[in-house]
Amino acid sequence: MSAYVRPVIEAQVFRDAAGDVIDYGNRWPGSPPEDTYSVDTHPERFAPLHVVADALITHLGETYDVELEEGVEVAGDLLHPAFHDVLRAVRIRPNDPTCATVTLVFTSYPGVYMHAGLLHDFHYPVCGCDACDSTWQSEADELEQQVFAIVNGGYREAIERGRRAWVDYSLTYPEGANSGRSRAQDLPAERVEEAKAILRGLPDGWNAWKHA
């Protein structure tokens, strides 16, 4: 069984209107200029995310006890439709139902969406505007980190009770953790209802994936 290794990606060079090389990730020592918000000069810089996601799918399919289902229709796992055209979608479903399913969706932006478990979507990048100044490398780091947190049993989802319920998640990594929440009323009601019984049976979170 081999460990996951990120594919080698050839370095990209992007230039601004003056012809100068853009040092993405290091453009703004302070606050970005106002005119860089909602401007996305080189979205193509995120194309390597498709290569990384493809490598993750191959690794997970070969290493763990899972079934792969491919087709643009599985992008329907997303809680909300992708903002851009779906080029490819792959559902990676563990054969153990106590393990969270992961669906990776490749968009024409180019970017990647991940639906994880039952009630959470993650976007890479969340925003690619010039002001955010994100790089494909930092987005790939997050994608890989979050995928392997799920695979290793570090993913928990919960639905808070109450008139204004919240849907929470937490991801635990070897070097830390992060969490988030959304309002249950902003999610498809039938999916929230279906998730309640399943998540009650997983009070400590989703289990780690079993190896093939």
C-alpha positions as CSV (number, residue, x, y, z in Angstrom):
1,M,0.0,0.0,0.0
2,S,1.6,3.3,-1.1
3,A,1.2,6.6,0.6
4,Y,-0.5,9.5,-1.2
5,V,1.9,11.8,-3.0
6,R,0.7,15.1,-4.6
7,P,1.4,15.0,-8.4
8,V,4.3,17.2,-9.6
9,I,2.7,20.4,-11.1
10,E,4.7,22.5,-13.5
11,A,5.2,26.1,-12.3
12,Q,2.9,28.6,-13.8
13,V,3.7,32.3,-14.6
14,F,1.0,34.9,-14.8
15,R,1.4,38.6,-15.6
16,D,-0.5,41.8,-14.8
17,A,-1.6,44.4,-17.3
18,A,1.9,46.0,-17.2
19,G,3.5,42.7,-18.1
20,D,5.0,42.1,-14.6
21,V,4.9,38.6,-13.0
22,I,2.2,38.3,-10.4
23,D,3.5,36.8,-7.1
24,Y,0.2,35.3,-6.0
25,G,0.0,34.7,-2.3
26,N,2.3,37.7,-1.6
27,R,0.7,40.6,-3.4
28,W,-0.7,42.7,-0.5
29,P,1.5,43.4,2.5
30,G,-1.5,45.2,4.0
31,S,-5.1,45.5,3.0
32,P,-5.8,44.9,-0.7
33,P,-6.8,47.8,-2.9
34,E,-10.5,48.4,-3.2
35,D,-10.5,47.8,-6.9
36,T,-9.2,44.2,-6.5
37,Y,-12.4,42.9,-4.9
38,S,-14.7,41.0,-7.2
39,V,-12.0,41.0,-9.8
40,D,-10.7,37.6,-10.9
41,T,-7.8,38.2,-13.3
42,H,-6.4,34.7,-13.7
43,P,-8.8,32.0,-12.5
44,E,-6.9,29.5,-14.7
45,R,-4.2,29.5,-12.0
46,F,-6.4,27.1,-10.1
47,A,-6.4,24.4,-12.8
48,P,-3.9,22.2,-10.9
49,L,-6.6,21.6,-8.3
50,H,-8.2,19.2,-10.9
51,V,-5.0,17.3,-11.1
52,V,-4.7,17.1,-7.3
53,A,-8.4,16.0,-6.9
54,D,-7.9,13.3,-9.6
55,A,-4.8,12.0,-7.7
56,L,-6.8,11.9,-4.5
57,I,-9.6,9.9,-6.1
58,T,-7.1,7.4,-7.5
59,H,-5.4,7.0,-4.2
60,L,-8.6,6.6,-2.2
61,G,-10.0,4.1,-4.6
62,E,-6.9,2.0,-4.5
63,T,-6.3,2.2,-0.8
64,Y,-9.6,2.0,1.0
65,D,-12.7,-0.2,1.0
66,V,-14.8,2.1,-1.1
67,E,-17.0,2.2,-4.2
68,L,-16.5,4.9,-6.8
69,E,-19.4,6.3,-8.7
70,E,-18.6,8.7,-11.5
71,G,-20.9,10.9,-13.5
72,V,-22.0,14.5,-13.5
73,E,-25.3,13.5,-11.9
74,V,-23.5,12.7,-8.6
75,A,-22.8,16.5,-8.3
76,G,-26.4,16.4,-7.0
77,D,-24.8,15.4,-3.7
78,L,-24.0,19.1,-3.3
79,L,-26.4,20.9,-1.0
80,H,-26.5,23.8,-3.4
81,P,-25.7,23.7,-7.2
82,A,-22.2,24.6,-8.3
83,F,-21.8,28.2,-9.5
84,H,-20.0,27.0,-12.6
85,D,-20.6,24.2,-15.1
86,V,-19.8,20.7,-13.7
87,L,-17.2,18.9,-15.8
88,R,-16.8,15.8,-13.7
89,A,-18.1,14.4,-10.4
90,V,-16.9,11.3,-8.4
91,R,-18.6,9.9,-5.3
92,I,-16.3,7.9,-3.1
93,R,-18.5,5.9,-0.8
94,P,-17.0,3.7,1.9
95,N,-18.7,0.3,2.2
96,D,-19.0,0.9,5.9
97,P,-22.0,3.2,6.4
98,T,-20.5,4.6,9.6
99,C,-17.8,6.3,7.4
100,A,-18.5,9.6,5.7
101,T,-18.9,9.6,1.9
102,V,-16.9,12.2,-0.1
103,T,-18.0,13.5,-3.4
104,L,-15.5,15.6,-5.5
105,V,-16.9,17.9,-8.2
106,F,-14.7,19.5,-10.9
107,T,-16.0,22.8,-12.2
108,S,-15.2,24.8,-15.3
109,Y,-14.0,27.8,-13.1
110,P,-11.6,25.7,-12.7
111,G,-12.1,24.6,-9.1
112,V,-13.2,21.7,-6.9
113,Y,-16.2,21.3,-4.6
114,M,-16.3,18.6,-2.0
115,H,-19.5,17.3,-0.4
116,A,-18.6,15.4,2.8
117,G,-20.9,13.3,4.9
118,L,-24.4,14.5,4.8
119,L,-24.8,18.2,5.3
120,H,-21.6,20.0,4.4
121,D,-20.0,21.3,1.2
122,F,-16.5,22.8,0.9
123,H,-15.2,24.9,-2.0
124,Y,-11.6,25.2,-3.4
125,P,-11.2,28.1,-3.7
126,V,-13.9,29.7,-1.7
127,C,-13.1,32.9,-3.5
128,G,-10.5,33.4,-6.2
129,C,-10.7,37.2,-6.5
130,D,-7.5,39.3,-6.7
131,A,-8.1,40.7,-3.2
132,C,-8.1,37.2,-1.6
133,D,-4.8,36.5,-3.5
134,S,-5.1,32.7,-2.9
135,T,-2.9,30.2,-4.7
136,W,-3.7,26.7,-6.0
137,Q,-1.0,25.4,-3.6
138,S,-2.8,26.7,-0.5
139,E,-6.1,25.5,-1.8
140,A,-4.7,22.0,-2.5
141,D,-3.2,21.9,1.0
142,E,-6.6,22.5,2.4
143,L,-8.3,20.0,0.1
144,E,-5.8,17.3,1.0
145,Q,-5.9,18.1,4.7
146,Q,-9.7,18.0,4.9
147,V,-10.0,14.8,2.8
148,F,-7.6,12.9,5.0
149,A,-9.2,14.3,8.2
150,I,-12.4,12.6,6.9
151,V,-10.6,9.4,5.9
152,N,-8.9,9.2,9.3
153,G,-12.1,9.6,11.3
154,G,-11.6,13.2,12.2
155,Y,-14.9,14.5,10.9
156,R,-18.0,15.2,12.9
157,E,-21.4,16.6,11.9
158,A,-24.2,17.5,14.3
159,I,-27.6,19.2,14.2
160,E,-28.5,21.4,17.2
161,R,-32.0,21.2,18.4
162,G,-34.2,24.3,18.7
163,R,-36.5,26.5,16.8
164,R,-33.5,28.0,15.0
165,A,-31.3,24.9,14.6
166,W,-27.7,25.0,13.5
167,V,-25.8,22.4,11.5
168,D,-22.2,22.1,12.8
169,Y,-19.1,20.4,11.6
170,S,-15.6,19.9,12.9
171,L,-12.5,18.6,11.3
172,T,-9.5,17.4,13.4
173,Y,-6.0,17.1,12.0
174,P,-2.7,16.0,13.5
175,E,-1.7,19.6,13.9
176,G,-5.0,21.2,14.8
177,A,-8.7,21.5,14.0
178,N,-11.3,23.8,12.5
179,S,-15.0,24.0,12.6
180,G,-18.0,25.8,11.1
181,R,-21.8,26.0,11.1
182,S,-24.7,26.9,8.9
183,R,-28.3,27.5,9.6
184,A,-30.5,24.5,9.1
185,Q,-33.1,26.6,7.4
186,D,-30.7,27.4,4.6
187,L,-30.3,23.7,3.7
188,P,-32.7,21.4,1.9
189,A,-35.2,20.5,4.6
190,E,-35.6,16.9,3.6
191,R,-31.9,16.3,3.7
192,V,-31.7,17.8,7.2
193,E,-34.5,15.5,8.4
194,E,-32.9,12.4,6.8
195,A,-29.6,13.2,8.5
196,K,-31.0,13.6,12.0
197,A,-31.4,9.9,12.7
198,I,-28.1,9.0,11.1
199,L,-26.1,11.6,13.0
200,R,-27.7,10.6,16.3
201,G,-26.1,7.2,15.8
202,L,-22.7,8.9,15.4
203,P,-22.3,11.0,18.5
204,D,-18.5,10.8,18.3
205,G,-18.4,11.6,14.6
206,W,-17.8,9.5,11.4
207,N,-15.5,6.5,11.7
208,A,-12.2,6.1,9.9
209,W,-12.2,4.5,6.6
210,K,-11.2,0.8,6.4
211,H,-8.3,-0.2,4.2
212,A,-9.0,-2.4,1.2
